[in-house]
Amino acid sequence: MSLIRVGFVGLSAGGGWGSQAHLPYLQKSTKYAIRGLLNSTPESAKAAIQAFSLPTDAKIYSSPQELADDPDIDLVVISVNVAQHYELVLPSLKNGKKAFVEWPLGKTLEEAEALVAVARSSGIATSAFMGLQGRFNPVVGKAKQLVENGEVGKILSTTLNGVVPLHGPTAAMPKIYYHIMEEDSGANFRRVHTGHMIDTFCFVLGEWDKYTSVAKNRRSFFRHADTGDTAPKTAIDHVFIQGILKSGVVASVAFLGADIAPGTPALVWRIQGENGEIEITSESDAILGNAGDAKIRVIKERQAVEVPVDLEIFGFQGTQAHIAAEYEEYASGGTRLANFEVALERHKFLREIVEKSL
């Protein structure tokens, strides 16, 4: 297999998602090589090359178009604030260059629709893919396998309850993250956290058919980490969905910004079947794409048995492991990735739960 040459957008020496979540695998992999960087400034890209001991001949691009035009790049990775996704990935999509874009695809549904339209015209809408890594958590994979193999018989219903402390009452937000408290920012509880949760949910059980929703902002302010002062918050922080999946499964989801109560998991997801129940929990994180401590049990005749699952992937655990698995899936031509068509459906759903909200 030929080496996959990466043009990375947003790899900063100062830290961030790119260096924390993507770089560990890319530096270890024999299937990928970072061949160029596009950062906010050439100086920032030079600093990243030095800080992370990247090849000294790695290219430094001055614009998204220059990256898009480089024939020596096979895959463009976008790991920056979603407000910049559209302008940064658009030229590459127009040139038919495949991309790995962190979730969400666009700041708005309209941006996502435009990007998918370009990807379709370039023939890459089903091969360009998203950072929806929850489907690569080994526990999620095991849950999907158990469901499909009929471990608890026909699935009747499901309940998912999750809390995200980042949007809870005791959270204090550093200035770099103030934008996630704004509903119009594109990177907030509904679009990011709920989007990740919904993709994982649908990956295991299938898509929603009919439902009602409540999507509201119930906390009117947030606290500054640097000063302790409070400021207005507009981002939705409570999402409740009840309805029926296309499979006929009855479903209820409660997902909210709140503190994790002592002794209570951040996530409890139950899948009820005719012959038993599958239970997925995480003490630390309701987003299974991040959780490195998720567990799964099968409950039959009032007896619960934990299903052994190896959470380590390529020497990593948690977010790094799940993103590593995404890269591996792409390199192998697998079908588990959330492509741009899936991303558009998620964007539409997240808009619809607001429009339908009681």
NUGU-183417 format. One record per residue (C-alpha): x, y negated, z negated; residue number from 1; chain. Coordinates in steps of 0.02 Angstrom, whole numbers, m for minus. Example, Ala and Ser with C-alpha at 12.3 -4.5 7.8 and 13.67 -1.06 7.14 Angstrom:
REC; 615; 225; m390; 1; A
REC; 684; 53; m357; 2; A
//
This chain:
REC; 0; 0; 0; 1; A
REC; 64; m172; 46; 2; A
REC; 104; m295; m93; 3; A
REC; m41; m416; m122; 4; A
REC; 32; m592; m116; 5; A
REC; m54; m713; m235; 6; A
REC; m76; m900; m225; 7; A
REC; m121; m951; m403; 8; A
REC; m220; m1109; m439; 9; A
REC; m209; m1170; m618; 10; A
REC; m62; m1079; m697; 11; A
REC; m1; m1203; m827; 12; A
REC; 155; m1196; m935; 13; A
REC; 51; m1280; m1069; 14; A
REC; m62; m1128; m1086; 15; A
REC; m240; m1096; m1032; 16; A
REC; m343; m953; m963; 17; A
REC; m227; m918; m818; 18; A
REC; m73; m885; m924; 19; A
REC; m169; m800; m1065; 20; A
REC; m284; m685; m966; 21; A
REC; m213; m662; m790; 22; A
REC; m25; m680; m801; 23; A
REC; 14; m532; m916; 24; A
REC; m52; m407; m788; 25; A
REC; 17; m498; m636; 26; A
REC; 192; m500; m711; 27; A
REC; 182; m315; m751; 28; A
REC; 100; m256; m590; 29; A
REC; 192; m177; m443; 30; A
REC; 40; m209; m332; 31; A
REC; 37; m399; m343; 32; A
REC; 163; m540; m334; 33; A
REC; 136; m726; m364; 34; A
REC; 204; m812; m210; 35; A
REC; 141; m989; m236; 36; A
REC; 61; m1110; m359; 37; A
REC; m61; m1253; m341; 38; A
REC; m70; m1359; m499; 39; A
REC; m126; m1536; m538; 40; A
REC; 48; m1598; m493; 41; A
REC; 204; m1521; m413; 42; A
REC; 295; m1555; m576; 43; A
REC; 167; m1448; m669; 44; A
REC; 192; m1306; m546; 45; A
REC; 382; m1318; m565; 46; A
REC; 365; m1311; m754; 47; A
REC; 257; m1154; m740; 48; A
REC; 383; m1068; m626; 49; A
REC; 519; m1101; m753; 50; A
REC; 415; m1062; m908; 51; A
REC; 354; m895; m843; 52; A
REC; 513; m843; m751; 53; A
REC; 424; m834; m584; 54; A
REC; 529; m813; m425; 55; A
REC; 624; m972; m389; 56; A
REC; 567; m964; m208; 57; A
REC; 383; m970; m257; 58; A
REC; 298; m1103; m153; 59; A
REC; 226; m1260; m228; 60; A
REC; 73; m1324; m135; 61; A
REC; 22; m1505; m128; 62; A
REC; m160; m1474; m80; 63; A
REC; m294; m1337; m69; 64; A
REC; m280; m1347; 120; 65; A
REC; m94; m1313; 118; 66; A
REC; m126; m1157; 15; 67; A
REC; m268; m1103; 129; 68; A
REC; m156; m1121; 282; 69; A
REC; m15; m1015; 214; 70; A
REC; m12; m848; 308; 71; A
REC; 97; m771; 172; 72; A
REC; m44; m775; 43; 73; A
REC; m169; m631; 36; 74; A
REC; m270; m678; m118; 75; A
REC; m309; m847; m195; 76; A
REC; m341; m846; m383; 77; A
REC; m439; m992; m455; 78; A
REC; m422; m1016; m643; 79; A
REC; m468; m1197; m682; 80; A
REC; m618; m1294; m747; 81; A
REC; m773; m1248; m645; 82; A
REC; m796; m1431; m596; 83; A
REC; m647; m1407; m478; 84; A
REC; m691; m1236; m406; 85; A
REC; m783; m1301; m252; 86; A
REC; m648; m1415; m185; 87; A
REC; m506; m1296; m227; 88; A
REC; m573; m1135; m150; 89; A
REC; m673; m1204; m3; 90; A
REC; m527; m1222; 120; 91; A
REC; m469; m1044; 86; 92; A
REC; m644; m974; 113; 93; A
REC; m657; m1069; 277; 94; A
REC; m495; m987; 331; 95; A
REC; m560; m815; 285; 96; A
REC; m440; m796; 141; 97; A
REC; m504; m687; m1; 98; A
REC; m519; m761; m174; 99; A
REC; m534; m711; m356; 100; A
REC; m631; m852; m439; 101; A
REC; m662; m866; m625; 102; A
REC; m845; m872; m675; 103; A
REC; m949; m976; m638; 104; A
REC; m923; m988; m451; 105; A
REC; m982; m1169; m441; 106; A
REC; m1029; m1309; m558; 107; A
REC; m1208; m1298; m494; 108; A
REC; m1317; m1175; m402; 109; A
REC; m1303; m1286; m249; 110; A
REC; m1113; m1276; m250; 111; A
REC; m1122; m1087; m268; 112; A
REC; m1244; m1075; m123; 113; A
REC; m1129; m1179; m14; 114; A
REC; m975; m1076; m56; 115; A
REC; m1065; m912; m25; 116; A
REC; m1129; m977; 142; 117; A
REC; m950; m1015; 196; 118; A
REC; m890; m846; 132; 119; A
REC; m1027; m760; 231; 120; A
REC; m980; m850; 391; 121; A
REC; m799; m796; 361; 122; A
REC; m852; m616; 328; 123; A
REC; m785; m611; 150; 124; A
REC; m939; m636; 38; 125; A
REC; m933; m456; m20; 126; A
REC; m744; m445; m38; 127; A
REC; m708; m610; m127; 128; A
REC; m745; m581; m310; 129; A
REC; m779; m658; m480; 130; A
REC; m704; m655; m653; 131; A
REC; m854; m563; m727; 132; A
REC; m746; m440; m820; 133; A
REC; m875; m373; m942; 134; A
REC; m915; m232; m821; 135; A
REC; m734; m174; m842; 136; A
REC; m740; m153; m1031; 137; A
REC; m719; 36; m1052; 138; A
REC; m867; 39; m1172; 139; A
REC; m977; m40; m1039; 140; A
REC; m918; 88; m912; 141; A
REC; m958; 227; m1034; 142; A
REC; m1132; 156; m1067; 143; A
REC; m1169; 149; m882; 144; A
REC; m1109; 328; m863; 145; A
REC; m1218; 389; m1006; 146; A
REC; m1370; 302; m935; 147; A
REC; m1344; 370; m760; 148; A
REC; m1308; 546; m823; 149; A
REC; m1469; 550; m924; 150; A
REC; m1383; 571; m1093; 151; A
REC; m1538; 506; m1184; 152; A
REC; m1664; 547; m1048; 153; A
REC; m1766; 420; m952; 154; A
REC; m1729; 243; m1013; 155; A
REC; m1883; 165; m1091; 156; A
REC; m1827; m1; m1163; 157; A
REC; m1680; m105; m1218; 158; A
REC; m1644; m243; m1343; 159; A
REC; m1489; m353; m1346; 160; A
REC; m1449; m474; m1485; 161; A
REC; m1292; m580; m1476; 162; A
REC; m1221; m733; m1562; 163; A
REC; m1082; m848; m1500; 164; A
REC; m996; m942; m1645; 165; A
REC; m915; m1066; m1526; 166; A
REC; m1086; m1146; m1513; 167; A
REC; m1135; m1119; m1694; 168; A
REC; m1156; m1241; m1839; 169; A
REC; m980; m1227; m1911; 170; A
REC; m885; m1238; m1746; 171; A
REC; m769; m1387; m1723; 172; A
REC; m725; m1427; m1544; 173; A
REC; m554; m1490; m1487; 174; A
REC; m561; m1632; m1361; 175; A
REC; m510; m1522; m1215; 176; A
REC; m673; m1425; m1237; 177; A
REC; m796; m1567; m1266; 178; A
REC; m869; m1538; m1092; 179; A
REC; m942; m1368; m1139; 180; A
REC; m1064; m1460; m1252; 181; A
REC; m1140; m1546; m1099; 182; A
REC; m1277; m1457; m1000; 183; A
REC; m1222; m1542; m838; 184; A
REC; m1039; m1492; m853; 185; A
REC; m1059; m1322; m771; 186; A
REC; m955; m1240; m908; 187; A
REC; m1069; m1214; m1057; 188; A
REC; m1166; m1086; m1158; 189; A
REC; m1297; m1051; m1025; 190; A
REC; m1187; m1044; m872; 191; A
REC; m1031; m964; m946; 192; A
REC; m1078; m859; m1098; 193; A
REC; m1253; m811; m1045; 194; A
REC; m1194; m780; m868; 195; A
REC; m1062; m657; m928; 196; A
REC; m1188; m569; m1040; 197; A
REC; m1321; m555; m904; 198; A
REC; m1198; m483; m778; 199; A
REC; m1142; m348; m899; 200; A
REC; m1322; m311; m946; 201; A
REC; m1377; m293; m764; 202; A
REC; m1223; m192; m717; 203; A
REC; m1277; m58; m840; 204; A
REC; m1467; m62; m824; 205; A
REC; m1508; m150; m659; 206; A
REC; m1590; m314; m613; 207; A
REC; m1737; m405; m691; 208; A
REC; m1907; m398; m607; 209; A
REC; m2034; m498; m708; 210; A
REC; m1996; m595; m867; 211; A
REC; m2031; m746; m974; 212; A
REC; m1893; m852; m1048; 213; A
REC; m1853; m983; m1177; 214; A
REC; m1694; m1083; m1146; 215; A
REC; m1672; m1230; m1264; 216; A
REC; m1544; m1342; m1347; 217; A
REC; m1582; m1326; m1532; 218; A
REC; m1426; m1410; m1602; 219; A
REC; m1423; m1594; m1558; 220; A
REC; m1241; m1627; m1604; 221; A
REC; m1069; m1547; m1616; 222; A
REC; m918; m1583; m1723; 223; A
REC; m751; m1651; m1662; 224; A
REC; m605; m1543; m1721; 225; A
REC; m483; m1688; m1725; 226; A
REC; m586; m1816; m1823; 227; A
REC; m730; m1719; m1902; 228; A
REC; m852; m1842; m1824; 229; A
REC; m1009; m1783; m1736; 230; A
REC; m1067; m1820; m1559; 231; A
REC; m1226; m1785; m1460; 232; A
REC; m1243; m1615; m1377; 233; A
REC; m1353; m1577; m1227; 234; A
REC; m1302; m1398; m1186; 235; A
REC; m1431; m1260; m1207; 236; A
REC; m1382; m1148; m1353; 237; A
REC; m1532; m1029; m1369; 238; A
REC; m1584; m907; m1232; 239; A
REC; m1725; m781; m1256; 240; A
REC; m1786; m668; m1116; 241; A
REC; m1922; m537; m1120; 242; A
REC; m1987; m437; m974; 243; A
REC; m1971; m285; m863; 244; A
REC; m1823; m229; m758; 245; A
REC; m1844; m165; m580; 246; A
REC; m1822; 11; m649; 247; A
REC; m1974; m14; m761; 248; A
REC; m1869; m30; m919; 249; A
REC; m1946; m149; m1047; 250; A
REC; m1813; m274; m1102; 251; A
REC; m1786; m406; m1235; 252; A
REC; m1633; m518; m1251; 253; A
REC; m1594; m644; m1389; 254; A
REC; m1432; m739; m1360; 255; A
REC; m1387; m892; m1460; 256; A
REC; m1253; m1006; m1525; 257; A
REC; m1235; m960; m1708; 258; A
REC; m1111; m904; m1839; 259; A
REC; m1079; m718; m1859; 260; A
REC; m1156; m667; m2025; 261; A
REC; m1040; m569; m2141; 262; A
REC; m1060; m383; m2112; 263; A
REC; m1161; m412; m1954; 264; A
REC; m1093; m380; m1778; 265; A
REC; m1086; m521; m1652; 266; A
REC; m1172; m403; m1529; 267; A
REC; m1298; m264; m1553; 268; A
REC; m1363; m189; m1390; 269; A
REC; m1482; m41; m1400; 270; A
REC; m1540; 62; m1253; 271; A
REC; m1686; 175; m1297; 272; A
REC; m1718; 334; m1199; 273; A
REC; m1848; 472; m1210; 274; A
REC; m1725; 584; m1304; 275; A
REC; m1620; 462; m1403; 276; A
REC; m1532; 295; m1406; 277; A
REC; m1369; 219; m1347; 278; A
REC; m1301; 82; m1460; 279; A
REC; m1161; m39; m1413; 280; A
REC; m1088; m156; m1543; 281; A
REC; m947; m281; m1559; 282; A
REC; m898; m358; m1725; 283; A
REC; m801; m501; m1647; 284; A
REC; m878; m555; m1482; 285; A
REC; m1048; m549; m1397; 286; A
REC; m961; m565; m1229; 287; A
REC; m905; m388; m1189; 288; A
REC; m783; m455; m1060; 289; A
REC; m682; m523; m1205; 290; A
REC; m718; m399; m1344; 291; A
REC; m575; m282; m1385; 292; A
REC; m666; m196; m1527; 293; A
REC; m828; m136; m1446; 294; A
REC; m900; 32; m1499; 295; A
REC; m1033; 146; m1429; 296; A
REC; m1140; 275; m1517; 297; A
REC; m1269; 400; m1459; 298; A
REC; m1411; 427; m1582; 299; A
REC; m1519; 584; m1571; 300; A
REC; m1634; 658; m1702; 301; A
REC; m1578; 525; m1825; 302; A
REC; m1397; 577; m1807; 303; A
REC; m1273; 449; m1741; 304; A
REC; m1114; 506; m1653; 305; A
REC; m981; 381; m1600; 306; A
REC; m924; 411; m1422; 307; A
REC; m734; 405; m1408; 308; A
REC; m676; 273; m1286; 309; A
REC; m497; 219; m1250; 310; A
REC; m503; 28; m1251; 311; A
REC; m326; 8; m1187; 312; A
REC; m296; m24; m1002; 313; A
REC; m119; m37; m933; 314; A
REC; m55; m73; m1107; 315; A
REC; m178; m215; m1136; 316; A
REC; m337; m230; m1238; 317; A
REC; m483; m351; m1235; 318; A
REC; m489; m488; m1103; 319; A
REC; m317; m451; m1031; 320; A
REC; m363; m267; m1010; 321; A
REC; m528; m304; m923; 322; A
REC; m452; m430; m803; 323; A
REC; m310; m308; m767; 324; A
REC; m444; m181; m721; 325; A
REC; m522; m306; m601; 326; A
REC; m357; m329; m511; 327; A
REC; m333; m141; m503; 328; A
REC; m509; m117; m434; 329; A
REC; m477; m244; m297; 330; A
REC; m310; m165; m250; 331; A
REC; m392; 6; m236; 332; A
REC; m540; m55; m135; 333; A
REC; m664; m7; m272; 334; A
REC; m846; m61; m280; 335; A
REC; m868; m115; m462; 336; A
REC; m816; m296; m436; 337; A
REC; m944; m435; m446; 338; A
REC; m930; m509; m272; 339; A
REC; m990; m680; m214; 340; A
REC; m1163; m613; m171; 341; A
REC; m1182; m552; m350; 342; A
REC; m1119; m720; m413; 343; A
REC; m1255; m810; m315; 344; A
REC; m1389; m699; m391; 345; A
REC; m1323; m738; m565; 346; A
REC; m1324; m925; m529; 347; A
REC; m1504; m914; m468; 348; A
REC; m1558; m818; m622; 349; A
REC; m1476; m944; m740; 350; A
REC; m1569; m1085; m652; 351; A
REC; m1732; m988; m658; 352; A
REC; m1729; m954; m845; 353; A
REC; m1729; m1142; m871; 354; A
REC; m1865; m1176; m743; 355; A
REC; m1974; m1038; m820; 356; A
REC; m1935; m1085; m999; 357; A
REC; m2082; m1106; m1116; 358; A
//
